[in-house]
Amino acid sequence: MTVTTTQRILDLAAAAPASLDEDLVLLLREANELYQQGLQELHRSLAERLGGLGTEELMVAANAAGMPCDASQDRDEVIWLLALAEWEMTPAALAYAEMAKDAAHRGVCLIPEE
């Protein structure tokens, strides 16, 4: 059985509350990598799906999705904004965000202390 990115992030998020310190960091790190992978996959899919639209049309769509953009951004940047807007509403991204927030409240994050 193949586990999807979404399912794995959901599994990691479910395991996080019972995990402590370094174990929680490991779960968070894996979930972060999967989050980035899922966003990149969605970006590629959107780039193909939106191939016929011009940058101006994409900018209108990004603004409508709540992702402000301006004329200085190129086509790929606008597609990234659209991908992020869509990705942030997926169960995987929502679970990861909640997992990271809960970990931060417990003093655990992926940003190393200096």
N, C-alpha and C positions, 0 to 999 in steps of 0.2 A: 504494500500500500504506500502510495506517495503522499507525503504531507505537503500541503500547500504553504506558501509564505504566510497567508492569513492564519491558517490553522496553527502553524508553529508559533507565531506571535501570540495568538490567543492562549496557547499552552504555556508559553513563557510568562505571560501576564498572570495566568492562574496560579503558577508556581511562585511568583514573586512575593506575595504576602508572607509566606512561610519561610522565606530565605533571609539570611542575614549577611551583612558585610560583604566579604569577597564573593560569596555565592551569588548574592544579589547583583554585584557588579558584573559577574560573568553572564547572568541572565539578561541584564540590561544591555550589555555589549552585543550579545547575539541578537537581541530584539532590534537594536539600533541598526545593525548590519542588514537585517531582513527588511526593516523599514526603508532603508536607502535603496535596497534592491527592488522592492515593490514600487517605489516612486520612479526609479529609472525604467522599469518595465512599462509602467503606465505612460511615461513620457514618450517612449518609443512607439507605443501603440497609438497615442494621440497624434504624434507627428505624422504617422502614416494615415490615420483617419482624417486629419485636417489638412492634408497635403494640397488640396485644391483651393484653400482659402488664402486670401492675401493678409498681410501683416495688419492692415487697418481693421479688417473684419475680426481677426484674432484679438486685437486690442479691445474692441467693443465687447467681445465675449468675455475677456478677462475682467474688464471693469464690471460687467454685469454679474460675474461670479464673485465679486468682492475683492478682486486682486488688482488694485490700481497699477496702471502702467502708463508710460509716456512714450513720446516719439523717439526718445533716445535709445529705447530698447529694440533689439533686433528680433526677428521672427522666432528664433530658438528660445530666447529669454521669455517671450510671451507664451510660447507653448509650455515652458517650464512652469510659469505661473498658473496656467490652466490645469496642468497635471497636478500641481500642488493643491489647488482648490478642490479638485476631484478626489485626490488621494486622502486628504485630511478628513473626508467624510466616510471613509471605508472603515469597517469593523477593525481591521488590523491597525490602522493609524490611530483610531480612537483608543484601542486597547493599549497601544504603545505609549500614547500621551498620558494616559491615566497611570500606567506603570511607572513612567519616568517621574511624574508628579508625586506619586506615593513614595518612590525611592528618595526623591529630594527631601520630602518631609522627614524622612528617616536619616538624613545626612549623607545619602549616597548619590553620586552622580558620576558621569563619565569624564567630566572636565577635571584634569589633574590639579591638585593644589600646588601652589608655588611656594 
